Amino acid sequence: MIELLDYFWIFFALFLVGMAKSEGKGMGRDISTIKSSAEKDDESFLYEWIVKIRDEGLQRVLADKKESWERWKGELGFEIPYEATEEFRRVISKHTSLSATEAVDKEKWALMRYFGADAEDPKLKHFKLVKWFIQYVQNRTREVLQIYLIGEQGAGKTDFALLIAEVWLLVHPKGRIVTNIKSAAKSNERFVYTPNQDALDQWLQDHNHPFLFVFDEANKHASGIGGEEVIEQLYPLLTLIRKHEGNIIIIGHTSKDIHGWVRELCDFIIKEGKKTARVYEDNEDGEGKHLKRALRAIPKTTFEYDSLNDEGEWSWSSERETKCFGTNKEGERCSTVCRSDYGDEHEYLCSSHQDQDEPHEDVKPIELYGTPFEEYIEDDEWEPVDEVEYEIFDLEDEEEEEDDNEDTEPPALLPAPEIEPELYERIISGGEDESDIEARESSEETTNPTRREFISGFRDRGKEVMDAVDEKLVERADESKADDEPPLDDVPEEYWDKLRERTGGITKHDVEDLAHLEQLLSDRQFNRLMNRIE
């Protein structure tokens, strides 16, 4: 009997030791995970004070203050986040000390472990992100990379674009980054600075490198409202880049900064915060469609640049310039500069050689493409941009299921394109109804147009299609305005009083529409308002 009691106490003691170890180490790991989520990742969607402050009312006050600060700091001229203010630091310091004292007094071991735990270094997450981006720029089904990147001011759009460029250079060891970001070009020998369209045109004429054009502050230079400047300037720019098999990242502020037909050709990335972004396949009416991936813990680029003072200068050329295709008296290419305004018919022969019918033999095929002299391009004259453009990365993500049918090889290099089929199809469909498209596709099944016919048809319809696209954009804008949305006049006066109290002075005249008012009022206030109006 004594032996049985001895065994009982031995097993009971072991059980207690096991419980203690489980509560200690297991809880320690859980606490470290919570600390990592709350404090190390700025965009974890968890406020860092979730454990440090035990007062629920104070947590709500801090959350509301942070939200208001981030919303209005730009208009009020504040650059620092709310967490960097003296008020926030003072509150956190005081209540963290009180919470720690309470934990010691009441032996709340889990809380004490939280204050002493080490948060996980987020750099471990960066490797997966870089692997995904390598696959993104390497295994694309399209022949070129085209990205439209937007985000609020201070969200790190330029830094993110340069990070993509950094990964792109890994995959394209002979590539160049062409950009209007002067400070970035100064710090890296593989960057080319082009502050205007003339500089870009000249570089493309003189070089044959694979390239990625990073166009910063596009909202200033390529407005979605558009008009003739967008069609006459941005359209030739994008076509020129595609003609040279170039890639492009366009950086803007809102989903409609640039013209609709340009948005439709690009992958759409929304930079939601300094470390988060969402990648979509399409941008339909300014909204992301077909989410590819949500990105978190995005690291900073290693490229150096001046994020505060470099405004991404750019100027459009008022004229098109081309070196004369003609032959001079010595039998050499003339090369006199021929100039014409954008939108006007361009001359490719100077006044001295207007009577010549053929281009000089030294005129490059890429110069002849898209001109009245393109018939002199021989098919065997087209060459790839580089013999070796890609550096292959064999990347397998063990944690993700891979499609057995996925082509892991990079797309083969194509000759300089006869015409961009995707560009043609996407733009043409904007100016035709379904019956026109069906008729055209059925005719294409039986007849294959020649390259010259294909290009000619594309060029002849260009202006007509652009006008049709503009008309559709105007129609959509009118339709959106005609939605059954209650007018601001229906909002009771008491809610305008609440708005002034909540925001410190904003009045009815400062509010554009109900969507704007929804951002300014609390969720509860706005829901009550809508119920009352309806």
GUKENU-76800 format. One record per residue (C-alpha): residue in three letters; x, y, z. Coordinates in pm, whole numbers, padded with zeros to 5 digits, always signed. Layout:
BEGIN
ALAXYZ
...
END
This chain:
BEGIN
MET+00000+00000+00000
ILE+00286+00234+00085
GLU+00451+00158-00248
LEU+00134+00243-00438
LEU+00108+00579-00260
ASP+00472+00648-00340
TYR+00410+00580-00708
PHE+00102+00798-00699
TRP+00291+01096-00561
ILE+00577+01045-00807
PHE+00340+01048-01107
PHE+00148+01344-00965
ALA+00473+01539-00924
LEU+00573+01461-01283
PHE+00229+01576-01399
LEU+00271+01909-01221
VAL+00618+01957-01369
GLY+00480+01888-01716
MET+00201+02138-01667
ALA+00446+02401-01552
LYS+00671+02345-01852
SER+00374+02354-02086
GLU+00244+02677-01938
GLY+00589+02829-01944
LYS+00745+02742-02279
GLY+00424+02700-02471
MET+00284+03030-02350
GLY+00621+03189-02410
ARG+00606+03093-02775
ASP+00247+03218-02807
ILE+00335+03547-02640
SER+00634+03594-02872
THR+00406+03537-03170
ILE+00159+03797-03043
LYS+00442+04042-02980
SER+00574+03984-03333
SER+00234+04048-03487
ALA+00161+04354-03278
GLU+00493+04535-03272
LYS+00738+04423-03540
ASP+00507+04452-03840
ASP+00383+04809-03886
GLU+00101+04692-04110
SER-00021+04393-03909
PHE-00357+04565-03851
LEU-00295+04529-03476
TYR-00216+04837-03272
GLU+00103+04799-03074
TRP-00071+04890-02748
ILE-00321+04601-02756
VAL-00154+04431-02457
LYS+00034+04718-02296
ILE-00282+04918-02221
ARG-00548+04730-02023
ASP-00812+05005-02023
GLU-01058+04937-02306
GLY-01186+05295-02307
LEU-00834+05434-02344
GLN-00764+05187-02625
ARG-01065+05321-02816
VAL-00956+05681-02760
LEU-00605+05606-02891
ALA-00746+05421-03193
ASP-00974+05715-03281
LYS-00691+05966-03232
LYS-00455+05767-03454
GLU-00720+05734-03726
SER-00795+06108-03722
TRP-00425+06198-03716
GLU-00341+05981-04016
ARG-00641+06114-04208
TRP-00569+06483-04158
LYS-00194+06505-04104
GLY-00130+06585-04472
GLU-00368+06880-04479
LEU-00242+07006-04143
GLY+00122+06983-04248
PHE+00226+06705-04008
GLU+00476+06451-04141
ILE+00530+06223-03839
PRO+00294+05934-03752
TYR+00079+05959-03440
GLU+00300+05704-03262
ALA+00589+05952-03282
THR+00403+06230-03098
GLU+00493+06327-02743
GLU+00134+06270-02630
PHE+00133+05910-02751
ARG+00470+05828-02598
ARG+00366+05976-02264
VAL+00040+05777-02253
ILE+00207+05450-02356
SER+00493+05493-02107
LYS+00257+05562-01818
HIS+00010+05280-01883
THR+00274+05022-01978
SER+00438+05084-01641
LEU+00103+05047-01465
SER+00026+04725-01654
ALA+00369+04582-01571
THR+00325+04668-01202
GLU-00017+04501-01200
ALA+00130+04192-01367
VAL+00397+04159-01096
ASP+00154+04222-00808
LYS-00103+03973-00931
GLU+00150+03724-01073
LYS+00015+03746-01427
TRP+00298+03546-01579
ALA+00172+03560-01940
LEU+00164+03940-01933
MET+00510+03955-01778
ARG+00642+03726-02051
TYR+00492+03962-02311
PHE+00698+04252-02183
GLY+01011+04036-02184
ALA+00953+03843-02507
ASP+01160+03893-02822
ALA+00957+03970-03132
GLU+01045+03780-03449
ASP+01264+03964-03698
PRO+01042+04023-04004
LYS+01340+03990-04242
LEU+01265+03617-04250
LYS+00943+03702-04435
HIS+01121+03900-04705
PHE+01271+03596-04877
LYS+00931+03459-04979
LEU+00828+03798-05110
VAL+01141+03834-05323
LYS+01094+03480-05455
TRP+00740+03565-05561
PHE+00852+03885-05734
ILE+01125+03699-05923
GLN+00860+03460-06050
TYR+00629+03753-06124
VAL+00877+03934-06350
GLN+01024+03612-06494
ASN+00728+03385-06574
ARG+00479+03629-06719
THR+00255+03521-07003
ARG+00275+03870-07155
GLU+00584+03960-07350
VAL+00639+04276-07143
LEU+00581+04388-06785
GLN+00333+04675-06749
ILE+00232+04794-06402
TYR+00014+05079-06283
LEU+00101+05146-05917
ILE-00104+05377-05693
GLY-00120+05471-05326
GLU-00164+05755-05082
GLN+00113+06005-05028
GLY+00369+05854-04792
ALA+00267+05493-04862
GLY+00606+05418-05020
LYS+00503+05387-05385
THR+00837+05501-05528
ASP+01032+05276-05291
PHE+00814+04980-05390
ALA+00855+05053-05762
LEU+01232+05062-05718
LEU+01213+04732-05527
ILE+01036+04576-05827
ALA+01304+04730-06050
GLU+01571+04580-05826
VAL+01420+04233-05867
TRP+01376+04289-06241
LEU+01750+04361-06273
LEU+01825+04027-06105
VAL+01628+03850-06377
HIS+01767+04070-06657
PRO+02143+04098-06594
LYS+02193+04309-06908
GLY+01896+04534-06838
ARG+01876+04904-06757
ILE+01632+05102-06543
VAL+01525+05415-06731
THR+01351+05667-06506
ASN+01267+06028-06431
ILE+01382+05978-06068
LYS+01708+06172-06080
SER+01837+06082-05733
ALA+01801+05707-05802
ALA+01989+05735-06131
LYS+02278+05912-05958
SER+02333+05625-05715
ASN+02335+05330-05957
GLU+02529+05280-06279
ARG+02253+05063-06429
PHE+02006+05353-06410
VAL+01947+05602-06691
TYR+01797+05942-06610
THR+01550+06080-06865
PRO+01377+06400-06746
ASN+01180+06445-07067
GLN+01049+06266-07371
ASP+01330+06388-07596
ALA+01591+06230-07368
LEU+01399+05902-07365
ASP+01363+05902-07744
GLN+01734+05966-07786
TRP+01836+05689-07546
LEU+01611+05440-07722
GLN+01765+05531-08057
ASP+02120+05492-07928
HIS+02089+05175-07716
ASN+01958+04824-07751
HIS+01943+04710-07388
PRO+01641+04543-07228
PHE+01490+04816-07011
LEU+01226+04896-06752
PHE+01090+05252-06755
VAL+00988+05373-06407
PHE+00761+05676-06461
ASP+00722+05855-06126
GLU+00452+06113-06044
ALA+00248+06012-06347
ASN-00055+06184-06194
LYS+00115+06517-06269
HIS+00216+06430-06623
ALA-00057+06201-06762
SER-00394+06303-06623
GLY-00685+06064-06657
ILE-00908+06357-06754
GLY-00679+06353-07051
GLY-00784+06544-07355
GLU-00557+06582-07653
GLU-00232+06592-07455
VAL-00286+06244-07313
ILE-00377+06092-07647
GLU-00109+06279-07839
GLN+00168+06228-07581
LEU+00111+05928-07352
TYR-00019+05705-07629
PRO+00295+05749-07846
LEU+00511+05707-07535
LEU+00355+05373-07441
THR+00360+05256-07802
LEU+00726+05357-07834
ILE+00820+05161-07522
ARG+00630+04853-07639
LYS+00788+04882-07984
HIS+01130+04862-07822
GLU+01014+04560-07616
GLY+01035+04775-07306
ASN+00867+04733-06968
ILE+00703+05011-06767
ILE+00589+05096-06415
ILE+00358+05399-06397
ILE+00333+05553-06049
GLY+00021+05755-05964
HIS-00189+05857-05665
THR-00542+05741-05749
SER-00693+05467-05961
LYS-00794+05712-06236
ASP-00486+05933-06264
ILE-00411+05813-06615
HIS-00629+05746-06916
GLY-00859+05444-06903
TRP-00714+05257-07198
VAL-00366+05274-07042
ARG-00501+05134-06713
GLU-00660+04844-06898
LEU-00324+04735-07039
CYS-00147+04719-06702
ASP-00139+04503-06396
PHE-00284+04711-06112
ILE-00107+04741-05775
ILE-00248+04931-05478
LYS+00015+05027-05219
GLU-00202+05031-04908
GLY+00069+05112-04654
LYS+00445+05126-04618
LYS+00465+04746-04595
THR+00147+04622-04763
ALA+00015+04607-05119
ARG-00237+04422-05333
VAL-00161+04303-05686
TYR-00452+04274-05933
GLU-00464+04156-06292
ASP-00702+04429-06407
ASN-00821+04779-06327
GLU-01185+04811-06427
ASP-01332+05158-06382
GLY-01066+05238-06126
GLU-01129+04924-05917
GLY-00890+04631-05881
LYS-01020+04305-06029
HIS-00888+03948-06003
LEU-00656+03967-05702
LYS-00323+03794-05767
ARG-00162+03836-05429
ALA-00178+04039-05110
LEU+00172+04141-05001
ARG+00284+04211-04644
ALA+00613+04288-04471
ILE+00747+04449-04790
PRO+01114+04544-04738
LYS+01272+04867-04853
THR+01472+04880-05174
THR+01849+04887-05143
PHE+01866+05156-05412
GLU+01940+05499-05270
TYR+01718+05792-05369
ASP+01585+06117-05223
SER+01222+06051-05134
LEU+01163+06403-05000
ASN+01310+06632-05264
ASP+01303+06430-05586
GLU+00968+06512-05747
GLY+01011+06304-06060
GLU+01045+06583-06314
TRP+00915+06517-06662
SER+00825+06724-06964
TRP+00658+06619-07284
SER+00807+06714-07614
SER+00598+06961-07810
GLU+00752+06825-08128
ARG+00845+06491-08277
GLU+01199+06461-08403
THR+01335+06218-08660
LYS+01663+06205-08845
CYS+01610+06232-09219
PHE+01589+05893-09393
GLY+01729+06037-09717
THR+02064+05997-09893
ASN+02296+06297-09938
LYS+02530+06371-10230
GLU+02812+06169-10075
GLY+02590+05861-10062
GLU+02559+05874-09684
ARG+02250+05905-09470
CYS+02142+06269-09440
SER+02037+06261-09069
THR+01910+06619-09072
VAL+01656+06654-08789
CYS+01295+06666-08912
ARG+01050+06823-08665
SER+00671+06829-08650
ASP+00410+06900-08383
TYR+00243+06603-08217
GLY-00081+06531-08397
ASP+00043+06666-08730
GLU+00156+06443-09014
HIS+00523+06374-08957
GLU+00792+06412-09222
TYR+01071+06155-09246
LEU+01262+06331-09523
CYS+01407+06681-09495
SER+01326+06952-09750
SER+01634+06861-09957
HIS+01529+06499-10004
GLN+01151+06518-10041
ASP+01182+06375-10392
GLN+01344+06049-10274
ASP+01124+05740-10256
GLU+01350+05503-10062
PRO+01523+05530-09723
HIS+01900+05510-09696
GLU+02029+05158-09629
ASP+02170+05265-09289
VAL+01825+05350-09151
LYS+01751+05090-08883
PRO+01444+04865-08915
ILE+01316+04991-08580
GLU+01313+05345-08725
LEU+01119+05233-09031
TYR+00856+05054-08829
GLY+00528+05246-08824
THR+00634+05482-09104
PRO+00542+05501-09474
PHE+00876+05326-09543
GLU+00811+05011-09340
GLU+00778+04808-09661
TYR+01158+04826-09682
ILE+01194+04618-09364
GLU+01316+04271-09448
ASP+01187+03993-09223
ASP+01538+03863-09157
GLU+01643+04207-09030
TRP+01444+04169-08708
GLU+01664+04061-08420
PRO+01605+03995-08051
VAL+01693+04273-07810
ASP+01972+04061-07664
GLU+02100+03709-07719
VAL+02068+03639-07345
GLU+01811+03848-07165
TYR+01703+03624-06880
GLU+01885+03479-06585
ILE+01684+03179-06472
PHE+01594+03132-06105
ASP+01469+02788-06005
LEU+01231+02873-05723
GLU+00999+02625-05556
ASP+00775+02730-05270
GLU+00718+02418-05061
GLU+00429+02578-04876
GLU+00226+02654-05187
GLU+00068+02412-05429
GLU+00202+02449-05780
ASP+00004+02396-06093
ASP+00138+02091-06279
ASN+00066+02263-06606
GLU+00240+02586-06511
ASP+00520+02678-06746
THR+00818+02751-06522
GLU+01042+02852-06811
PRO+01066+03223-06892
PRO+00895+03333-07213
ALA+01115+03300-07518
LEU+01247+03623-07660
LEU+01038+03738-07952
PRO+01154+03933-08253
ALA+01069+04300-08250
PRO+00689+04288-08267
GLU+00507+04341-08592
ILE+00221+04487-08390
GLU+00106+04447-08035
PRO-00192+04206-08061
GLU-00298+04264-07702
LEU-00285+04641-07742
TYR-00480+04612-08064
GLU-00748+04383-07920
ARG-00797+04579-07596
ILE-00829+04916-07769
ILE-01033+04795-08066
SER-01290+04631-07836
GLY-01344+04969-07668
GLY-01481+05116-07990
GLU-01696+04827-08115
ASP-02014+04664-07997
GLU-02052+04287-07964
SER-02185+04237-08316
ASP-01888+04422-08466
ILE-01643+04213-08266
GLU-01819+03889-08361
ALA-01816+03984-08728
ARG-01451+04082-08718
GLU-01348+03760-08541
SER-01543+03544-08785
SER-01375+03716-09078
GLU-01034+03665-08919
GLU-01099+03292-08903
THR-01108+03271-09280
THR-00857+03539-09378
ASN-00523+03620-09227
PRO-00428+03984-09293
THR-00074+04062-09392
ARG+00147+04252-09153
ARG+00110+04572-09355
GLU-00269+04540-09367
PHE-00281+04471-08996
ILE-00070+04778-08913
SER-00256+04997-09159
GLY-00594+04902-09014
PHE-00469+04967-08664
ARG-00336+05312-08754
ASP-00645+05417-08951
ARG-00878+05331-08664
GLY-00661+05476-08388
LYS-00822+05820-08367
GLU-01173+05679-08406
VAL-01119+05428-08126
MET-00968+05687-07891
ASP-01275+05907-07943
ALA-01502+05611-07870
VAL-01312+05533-07551
ASP-01340+05895-07438
GLU-01715+05894-07504
LYS-01758+05579-07297
LEU-01562+05728-07010
VAL-01786+06035-07016
GLU-02098+05814-07025
ARG-01976+05616-06724
ALA-01905+05934-06534
ASP-02256+06064-06611
GLU-02410+05732-06506
SER-02225+05731-06176
LYS-02349+06084-06103
ALA-02705+05978-06181
ASP-02710+05704-05916
ASP-02989+05721-05661
GLU-02775+05876-05390
PRO-02946+06105-05140
PRO-02823+06465-05178
LEU-02633+06637-04900
ASP-02929+06871-04855
ASP-03117+06581-04695
VAL-02864+06559-04411
PRO-03018+06705-04091
GLU-02843+07005-03940
GLU-02761+06818-03620
TYR-02523+06592-03814
TRP-02337+06892-03950
ASP-02297+07004-03589
LYS-02158+06662-03500
LEU-01921+06685-03795
ARG-01785+07021-03679
GLU-01732+06885-03327
ARG-01566+06566-03450
THR-01330+06728-03702
GLY-01266+07061-03537
GLY-01433+07289-03790
ILE-01522+07110-04115
THR-01858+07233-04247
LYS-02113+07127-04505
HIS-01941+07337-04771
ASP-01621+07134-04729
VAL-01792+06799-04798
GLU-01812+06677-05157
ASP-02061+06390-05130
LEU-02195+06120-04898
ALA-01886+05905-04950
HIS-01674+06193-04822
LEU-01911+06243-04528
GLU-01887+05872-04443
GLN-01511+05907-04401
LEU-01553+06199-04162
LEU-01827+06064-03935
SER-01797+05759-03712
ASP-01952+05434-03837
ARG-02233+05459-03584
GLN-02314+05821-03671
PHE-02317+05754-04044
ASN-02534+05441-04014
ARG-02787+05632-03805
LEU-02783+05913-04059
MET-02852+05678-04350
ASN-03135+05505-04163
ARG-03289+05841-04091
ILE-03262+05964-04449
GLU-03399+05642-04597
END
